[in-house]
Amino acid sequence: MISRHVSRVIAASPNAVYEFASDPDNLPRWAAGLARTEVVREGDALVVDSPMGRVTVRFVPRNGYGIVDHDVTLPSGATVTNPVRVLAHPEGAEIVFTIRQLELTDDEFDRDTRMVEEDLDRLARLLTSP
């Protein structure tokens, strides 16, 4: 299985990036590859309409380590774990998203990588715009 690490440096504090990225209500604002509509809470799960269809998302508990890992249960029932880290960086913060190829074709893996890149670009713009 192949993994790719997509990262962006954001001119904001690691805490600000973590707080924004880990808040499920912000997902539709920056994570279009995951959430196209408002997040609906069903117990400890979040349900969103995504480009893949209706999915369930579960984040790790809030923490002081910048870990924003989340599991996405796809319409097929398969669950994908997405490791995400917010790290201190000399220019503010760096967010690192790990994408795993799993059962994707090379073209699908490239498409998912581009979507994550676009999402992280959107996140950086939101957190650095005046």
N, C-alpha and C positions, 0 to 999 in steps of 0.2 A: 504494500500500500504506500502510495506517495503522499507526502504532506507538503504544504506550502505555508510559509509564514508571511502574511501581508501586514505591513506596519505603516503608520503615519506618525510623524512628529507634529504635535499640536502645541501652539504657543499659549498654553493655559496650564494651570497647576495640575499635578496628577490627581489631586483630590477633586477638582472641578470636573475633570474628564471622567473619573470614576463615578462621581455622583450622577452626572448626566447619562452616561452610557448604561449604568446599572438600574436606572429608573425605567420600568416597563412602559410607563405612560409616554416616554420620549421615543420609543421604538419607531412609530410611524414617521417621526420627524427626520430620522437619520438612517434607519435600517430598512430601506425599501426592499432589499433582497429578502427580508424576513416578514415585515409587517406593512401591509398597504392600508390598513384601517385601524381604528381604535382597538386597544387591547381589552379583551373581556376576561375578567377574573372568574375562574371556576375552582374554588378551593385554593390550593397552592399552585394551580396551573394557570397559565395565561393562554388564551385562545385568540389567534389572529388569522386574518385572511392574508395569505402570502402568494407569491408567484407560483408556488408549488401546490396551492389549494389551502384548505383550512388546516392549520397546524396547531399543536400544543407546545408551549415553551415552558421550561422550568429552569430558573436561574439558581445558582448556588446561593446560599444565604449571604446577606450583606456581610462584608468583612473589611478589615483594615489592610489588606494585602494587595488590593487592586485586581482581584480575581473576579472576572465577569463571565465565567464559564456558564454555558447553558446547554440543555438538551432540547432538541427539537424532534417531536414525534410527528412524522410525516403522515399524509393521508393513507399511505400503504400500511401504517402501523410500525414501520421501522423507525428507530430512534437514532439520531445523529448527535454526538457530543461535540460541541464547539468550544475549544479552549480560547479564552480571551484574557489578555493581561494589560493592565495600565501600569506603566513603569515611569519612574522619574527619568528625565532627560535634561541635559544642560540647557535646552531651549524651552523647557516646560515639561511636557509629558510625551510618552510614546505609547500608542496602543498597538498591540500585536494580536492578530487574529490568525489562528491555525485552521487551515482548510485541509481536509483529508479526502482523497479520491474515492475511497471505499468502492462502491459499485458503479461509479460514474464512468462514462466514456471519456476519452481525452478531451473531446470537444465540450462535453458537459462540465468537466473539471475546469477547463479554461473559462467557460461562461461563468461558473460560480466564482472563480477568482476575480474576474472583472467586476462582478456584482459587489463583492466584498470591498474591492478597491474603491468603487464608486461610493459605497456606504461610508467608508472611512474618510473619504474626501469630504462628503457631506457633513459628517460629524465635525471634522476640523473646521470647516467653514462656519458652522453654527456656533462653535465655541470661540472663534477668533473674530467674528464679525462685530463691529462696533454697536 
